Amino acid sequence: MKYSSRKTGKFAVRAMVFTVMAVAFFSCTALAQALLQPGAQSPDFSLKDLEGKSVRLSQFSRNKTTVILFWSTWSANSPKALKRFEGFYKKYKDRGIQVIGINADNQTISSADIEGIKKLVKELDITFPVLLDRELNTFHTYDIIALPSTLVIAEGKVAYALPGLPLVGTEDMFDYLLVLAGEPPRKKFEPKYRARHDAIADANLAVQFANRKQNEMAHMLFKKAIEKDPRFILPYVEQAKLYELEGKNTEAEEELKKALASEPENIMAASEYGYLLSKTGRSKEAVEVLGKTVKNETETYTPAHYYLAYALGMNGQLKEALGAFEQAIALNPYDPATYRLRAEVYEKNRMLKEAAADYRKSLELLLKIKN
């Protein structure tokens, strides 16, 4: 590829450098997920509230249920979630229900941010503890992919996880919470699927081996997790990612198809499948798969949005791609993948200054996560 000016060439070199570095970082972190599926152990944390008092998750261990709500002042749906949980908390706190709000406004929270947080909390008359995740360590530990997001903790384990505030998913979650509070369900209640504990353990161990480049052990453990619980989608997806890192795209695609055969509507598997289609030159098919996935999502899954954006960009639909990237950033501005993929789209369209800026942003976020 030839460029018409030294200035453009400088951006091209810069973009290529950032591309190489970004690929290296993503190769190291592609499988580094918290794997906080229902049934997984909930990591303890200690954060300070708005008055500077330290609060630990474990101090609520005697409660029957603890609800953790991750939110931000800039998220359009966060005030709705805060108000909804405040009403629930006031009504059921005497039945062993605890609600904790964790603010994730910025990677580094300024005094102005704190004033804005306090103002919104006061306006909404929030009485449950509101904690500040100053470095977003808890946000990343819990693998949050959208704001707001809710986790229900029971007996020290994740009992329910809901990214975003989707209409149907939110009502289903509150039906579940009503049952935990001792109320009759508003409709026929079906317990949410939980992966087998030993399958989760195998998948987590597999990730550790993969991160140490011990791929043979990782593959063996991913397969064991699937054998123990064929409905547990995450090991299919993580194994597919590992195959991709090994350059085995055919095996990766087969793994994702197995996942979709097990759970046809699974948004994680469908999203990763659509992304793989984009990376292997089938962008038109990817747009169809991912467009349908986003349209029919019953829970907010940010990767589906930035994968769709990437597919649109690879399919020559730049305007639509950039709009979809903005939607993904509105859901979670802390995901390095969004900026890395948008950078690739910019680079494809020779918008090299914009590409270099996004590669830089992606790396900055990755470094903050790793540190």
C-alpha positions as CSV (number, residue, x, y, z in Angstrom):
1,M,0.0,0.0,0.0
2,K,1.4,3.4,-1.0
3,Y,0.7,6.7,0.7
4,S,0.9,10.1,-1.0
5,S,2.7,12.1,1.6
6,R,5.3,11.9,4.4
7,K,2.6,13.0,6.9
8,T,0.3,10.2,5.8
9,G,3.2,7.8,5.9
10,K,4.0,8.8,9.5
11,F,0.4,8.0,10.5
12,A,0.7,4.7,8.6
13,V,3.8,3.7,10.4
14,R,2.3,4.8,13.7
15,A,-0.9,2.8,13.0
16,M,1.1,-0.3,12.1
17,V,3.1,0.0,15.3
18,F,0.0,0.3,17.3
19,T,-1.5,-2.6,15.4
20,V,1.4,-4.9,16.3
21,M,1.3,-3.8,19.9
22,A,-2.4,-4.2,20.2
23,V,-2.4,-7.7,18.7
24,A,0.4,-8.6,21.2
25,F,-1.6,-7.3,24.1
26,F,-4.8,-9.0,22.9
27,S,-3.1,-12.3,22.4
28,C,-2.0,-12.2,26.0
29,T,-5.4,-11.1,27.4
30,A,-7.9,-12.7,25.0
31,L,-8.7,-15.4,27.5
32,A,-8.2,-13.5,30.7
33,Q,-11.8,-13.3,31.8
34,A,-13.3,-13.5,35.2
35,L,-15.8,-16.1,34.1
36,L,-18.4,-14.9,36.6
37,Q,-21.2,-17.1,35.5
38,P,-24.2,-17.9,37.8
39,G,-22.7,-20.5,40.2
40,A,-19.3,-18.9,40.3
41,Q,-17.7,-17.7,43.5
42,S,-18.1,-13.9,44.0
43,P,-14.8,-12.2,44.6
44,D,-14.7,-10.1,47.8
45,F,-13.8,-6.4,47.5
46,S,-13.3,-3.4,49.7
47,L,-14.4,0.0,48.5
48,K,-15.0,3.4,50.1
49,D,-18.5,4.9,50.2
50,L,-19.3,8.6,49.6
51,E,-18.3,9.5,53.1
52,G,-14.9,7.7,52.9
53,K,-15.9,4.7,55.0
54,S,-14.6,1.3,53.8
55,V,-17.2,-1.3,52.9
56,R,-16.5,-5.0,52.1
57,L,-18.8,-7.4,50.3
58,S,-18.1,-10.0,52.9
59,Q,-19.6,-8.0,55.7
60,F,-23.0,-8.7,54.2
61,S,-22.4,-12.5,54.1
62,R,-25.1,-13.0,56.7
63,N,-27.7,-11.5,54.4
64,K,-29.8,-13.9,52.4
65,T,-29.1,-12.0,49.2
66,T,-26.8,-9.2,48.2
67,V,-27.5,-7.3,45.0
68,I,-24.6,-5.4,43.4
69,L,-25.5,-2.7,40.9
70,F,-22.7,-1.3,38.8
71,W,-23.7,2.2,37.5
72,S,-22.5,5.6,36.3
73,T,-23.9,9.1,36.1
74,W,-23.3,9.2,32.3
75,S,-25.3,6.0,31.6
76,A,-28.8,6.8,30.5
77,N,-30.4,3.8,32.2
78,S,-28.4,4.0,35.5
79,P,-30.9,6.4,37.2
80,K,-33.7,4.1,36.3
81,A,-31.9,1.1,37.8
82,L,-31.0,3.1,40.9
83,K,-34.6,4.2,41.5
84,R,-35.9,0.7,40.9
85,F,-33.5,-0.9,43.3
86,E,-34.1,1.8,45.9
87,G,-37.8,1.0,46.0
88,F,-37.0,-2.7,46.2
89,Y,-34.5,-2.2,49.0
90,K,-36.8,0.0,51.1
91,K,-39.5,-2.7,50.9
92,Y,-37.4,-5.8,51.5
93,K,-34.2,-4.8,53.4
94,D,-35.8,-6.3,56.5
95,R,-36.1,-9.7,54.8
96,G,-32.3,-10.2,54.4
97,I,-32.0,-8.3,51.1
98,Q,-29.0,-5.9,50.8
99,V,-28.3,-3.7,47.8
100,I,-24.9,-2.1,47.0
101,G,-24.4,0.4,44.3
102,I,-20.9,0.6,42.8
103,N,-20.2,3.7,40.8
104,A,-17.9,3.3,37.7
105,D,-17.9,6.9,36.3
106,N,-14.3,7.0,35.3
107,Q,-11.0,5.2,35.5
108,T,-9.8,8.0,37.8
109,I,-12.6,9.7,39.7
110,S,-12.1,13.4,40.1
111,S,-13.6,15.7,42.8
112,A,-16.0,17.0,40.1
113,D,-17.1,13.4,39.4
114,I,-17.7,12.8,43.1
115,E,-19.8,15.9,43.3
116,G,-21.9,14.7,40.4
117,I,-22.3,11.3,41.9
118,K,-23.4,12.7,45.3
119,K,-25.8,15.1,43.5
120,L,-27.6,12.2,41.6
121,V,-27.7,10.0,44.7
122,K,-29.3,12.8,46.7
123,E,-31.8,13.6,43.9
124,L,-32.9,10.0,43.7
125,D,-32.9,9.7,47.5
126,I,-30.8,6.5,47.5
127,T,-30.4,5.0,51.0
128,F,-28.4,1.8,50.2
129,P,-24.6,2.0,50.2
130,V,-23.0,3.7,47.2
131,L,-19.3,2.8,46.7
132,L,-16.6,4.4,44.5
133,D,-14.6,2.0,42.2
134,R,-11.8,4.5,41.8
135,E,-9.5,2.5,39.6
136,L,-12.3,0.3,38.2
137,N,-10.6,-2.8,39.7
138,T,-13.9,-4.3,40.9
139,F,-15.5,-3.4,37.5
140,H,-12.9,-5.5,35.7
141,T,-12.7,-8.3,38.3
142,Y,-16.4,-8.9,37.8
143,D,-16.0,-8.7,34.0
144,I,-18.7,-6.0,33.6
145,I,-19.5,-5.4,30.0
146,A,-22.2,-2.7,30.2
147,L,-23.5,-0.1,32.5
148,P,-25.7,-0.5,34.4
149,S,-25.2,-4.2,35.3
150,T,-26.6,-6.2,38.1
151,L,-25.3,-9.3,40.0
152,V,-27.3,-11.2,42.7
153,I,-25.0,-12.9,45.2
154,A,-26.4,-15.7,47.4
155,E,-24.3,-17.8,49.7
156,G,-21.1,-16.2,48.4
157,K,-21.9,-17.2,44.8
158,V,-23.2,-15.4,41.7
159,A,-26.9,-16.4,41.5
160,Y,-28.0,-14.1,38.8
161,A,-26.2,-11.8,36.4
162,L,-27.8,-9.2,34.1
163,P,-25.8,-6.8,31.9
164,G,-27.7,-3.6,31.0
165,L,-31.3,-2.9,31.8
166,P,-33.3,-4.8,29.1
167,L,-37.0,-4.7,29.5
168,V,-37.8,-8.4,29.6
169,G,-34.6,-9.4,31.3
170,T,-35.1,-6.8,34.1
171,E,-38.6,-8.0,34.9
172,D,-37.4,-11.6,35.0
173,M,-34.7,-10.6,37.4
174,F,-37.1,-8.8,39.7
175,D,-39.4,-11.9,39.6
176,Y,-36.4,-13.9,40.8
177,L,-35.6,-11.3,43.6
178,L,-39.3,-11.3,44.7
179,V,-39.0,-15.1,45.2
180,L,-35.8,-14.6,47.2
181,A,-37.6,-12.0,49.4
182,G,-40.4,-14.5,50.1
183,E,-43.0,-13.1,47.8
184,P,-45.0,-15.2,45.3
185,P,-43.8,-14.8,41.7
186,R,-45.9,-12.5,39.5
187,K,-45.9,-15.3,36.9
188,K,-44.8,-18.9,36.6
189,F,-41.2,-18.8,37.8
190,E,-38.5,-20.9,36.2
191,P,-35.1,-20.9,38.0
192,K,-32.3,-19.4,35.8
193,Y,-29.9,-22.0,34.4
194,R,-26.7,-22.4,36.4
195,A,-23.6,-24.1,35.1
196,R,-22.3,-27.0,37.1
197,H,-19.8,-25.9,39.6
198,D,-17.1,-28.4,38.5
199,A,-17.6,-27.3,34.9
200,I,-16.9,-23.7,35.9
201,A,-13.9,-24.8,37.9
202,D,-12.5,-26.6,34.8
203,A,-13.1,-23.6,32.6
204,N,-11.4,-21.3,35.0
205,L,-8.4,-23.6,35.3
206,A,-8.3,-23.9,31.5
207,V,-8.0,-20.1,31.2
208,Q,-5.1,-20.1,33.6
209,F,-3.3,-22.7,31.5
210,A,-4.0,-20.8,28.3
211,N,-2.6,-17.6,29.7
212,R,0.6,-19.6,30.5
213,K,0.7,-20.8,26.9
214,Q,0.0,-24.4,28.0
215,N,-2.5,-24.8,25.3
216,E,-2.7,-28.6,25.4
217,M,-3.8,-28.6,29.0
218,A,-6.2,-25.7,28.3
219,H,-7.9,-27.6,25.5
220,M,-8.2,-30.7,27.6
221,L,-9.9,-28.8,30.5
222,F,-12.2,-26.9,28.2
223,K,-13.4,-30.2,26.7
224,K,-13.9,-31.6,30.2
225,A,-16.0,-28.6,31.2
226,I,-18.2,-29.1,28.1
227,E,-18.5,-32.8,28.8
228,K,-19.6,-32.2,32.3
229,D,-22.2,-29.5,31.3
230,P,-22.9,-29.2,27.5
231,R,-25.2,-26.2,28.2
232,F,-22.3,-24.2,29.6
233,I,-21.5,-22.0,26.6
234,L,-18.4,-20.2,27.9
235,P,-15.9,-23.0,27.5
236,Y,-17.0,-23.5,23.9
237,V,-16.4,-19.8,23.3
238,E,-13.1,-19.6,25.1
239,Q,-11.8,-22.7,23.4
240,A,-12.8,-21.2,20.0
241,K,-10.7,-18.1,20.9
242,L,-7.8,-20.3,21.8
243,Y,-8.1,-22.1,18.5
244,E,-8.0,-18.7,16.7
245,L,-4.9,-17.7,18.6
246,E,-3.3,-20.9,17.3
247,G,-4.4,-20.0,13.7
248,K,-7.0,-22.8,13.6
249,N,-10.0,-20.9,12.3
250,T,-11.8,-24.0,11.1
251,E,-11.7,-25.6,14.5
252,A,-12.8,-22.3,16.1
253,E,-15.8,-22.1,13.8
254,E,-16.7,-25.7,14.5
255,E,-16.6,-25.0,18.3
256,L,-18.9,-22.0,18.0
257,K,-21.3,-24.0,15.9
258,K,-21.4,-26.7,18.6
259,A,-22.2,-23.9,21.1
260,L,-25.0,-22.6,19.0
261,A,-26.4,-26.1,18.4
262,S,-26.6,-26.5,22.2
263,E,-28.0,-23.0,22.8
264,P,-29.2,-21.4,19.5
265,E,-30.2,-18.1,21.1
266,N,-27.0,-17.7,23.1
267,I,-25.9,-14.1,22.5
268,M,-22.2,-14.7,23.5
269,A,-21.8,-17.6,21.0
270,A,-23.7,-15.9,18.2
271,S,-21.6,-12.7,18.7
272,E,-18.3,-14.6,18.6
273,Y,-19.5,-16.5,15.6
274,G,-20.4,-13.3,13.7
275,Y,-17.0,-11.8,14.6
276,L,-15.2,-14.9,13.3
277,L,-17.1,-14.5,10.0
278,S,-15.9,-10.9,9.7
279,K,-12.3,-11.9,10.4
280,T,-12.4,-14.7,7.8
281,G,-13.7,-12.4,5.0
282,R,-17.4,-13.2,5.2
283,S,-18.4,-9.7,6.3
284,K,-21.8,-9.7,4.6
285,E,-22.8,-12.9,6.4
286,A,-21.4,-11.5,9.6
287,V,-23.6,-8.3,9.3
288,E,-26.7,-10.6,8.9
289,V,-25.8,-12.7,11.9
290,L,-24.8,-9.8,14.2
291,G,-27.6,-7.6,13.1
292,K,-30.1,-10.3,14.1
293,T,-28.3,-10.9,17.3
294,V,-28.4,-7.2,18.4
295,K,-32.0,-6.8,17.3
296,N,-33.2,-9.8,19.3
297,E,-30.9,-9.4,22.4
298,T,-32.7,-10.1,25.7
299,E,-29.7,-8.9,27.6
300,T,-27.2,-6.2,26.9
301,Y,-24.0,-7.7,25.4
302,T,-21.6,-4.9,24.4
303,P,-19.4,-7.2,22.2
304,A,-22.4,-7.9,20.0
305,H,-22.5,-4.1,19.3
306,Y,-18.9,-3.6,18.5
307,Y,-18.6,-6.8,16.5
308,L,-21.6,-5.6,14.4
309,A,-19.8,-2.3,14.0
310,Y,-16.7,-4.0,12.8
311,A,-18.6,-6.2,10.4
312,L,-20.3,-3.2,8.9
313,G,-17.0,-1.5,8.5
314,M,-15.4,-4.5,6.8
315,N,-18.5,-4.6,4.6
316,G,-17.9,-1.1,3.4
317,Q,-20.7,0.5,5.4
318,L,-18.5,3.1,7.2
319,K,-21.3,5.5,8.4
320,E,-23.3,2.7,9.9
321,A,-20.2,1.2,11.4
322,L,-19.2,4.4,13.2
323,G,-22.7,4.8,14.6
324,A,-22.7,1.2,15.9
325,F,-19.3,1.8,17.6
326,E,-20.7,4.9,19.3
327,Q,-23.5,2.7,20.7
328,A,-21.0,0.2,22.0
329,I,-19.0,3.0,23.7
330,A,-22.2,4.4,25.3
331,L,-22.7,0.9,26.9
332,N,-19.1,0.5,28.1
333,P,-16.4,3.1,27.3
334,Y,-13.7,1.0,29.1
335,D,-13.5,-2.0,26.7
336,P,-10.2,-1.8,24.7
337,A,-11.7,-4.0,22.0
338,T,-14.1,-1.3,20.9
339,Y,-11.3,1.1,20.1
340,R,-9.0,-1.5,18.6
341,L,-11.7,-2.7,16.2
342,R,-12.7,0.9,15.3
343,A,-9.0,1.6,14.6
344,E,-9.0,-1.3,12.1
345,V,-12.0,0.1,10.4
346,Y,-10.4,3.6,10.2
347,E,-7.2,2.1,8.9
348,K,-9.1,0.2,6.2
349,N,-10.6,3.5,5.1
350,R,-7.2,5.3,5.2
351,M,-8.3,7.5,8.1
352,L,-4.9,6.9,9.7
353,K,-4.9,9.8,12.2
354,E,-8.1,8.5,13.7
355,A,-6.8,4.9,13.6
356,A,-3.6,5.8,15.5
357,A,-5.6,7.6,18.2
358,D,-7.9,4.6,18.7
359,Y,-5.0,2.2,18.8
360,R,-3.4,4.4,21.5
361,K,-6.7,4.5,23.4
362,S,-7.0,0.8,23.3
363,L,-3.5,0.3,24.6
364,E,-4.0,2.8,27.4
365,L,-7.0,1.0,28.6
366,L,-5.3,-2.4,28.4
367,L,-2.3,-1.1,30.4
368,K,-4.7,0.3,33.1
369,I,-6.5,-3.1,33.3
370,K,-3.2,-5.0,33.5
371,N,-1.9,-2.7,36.2
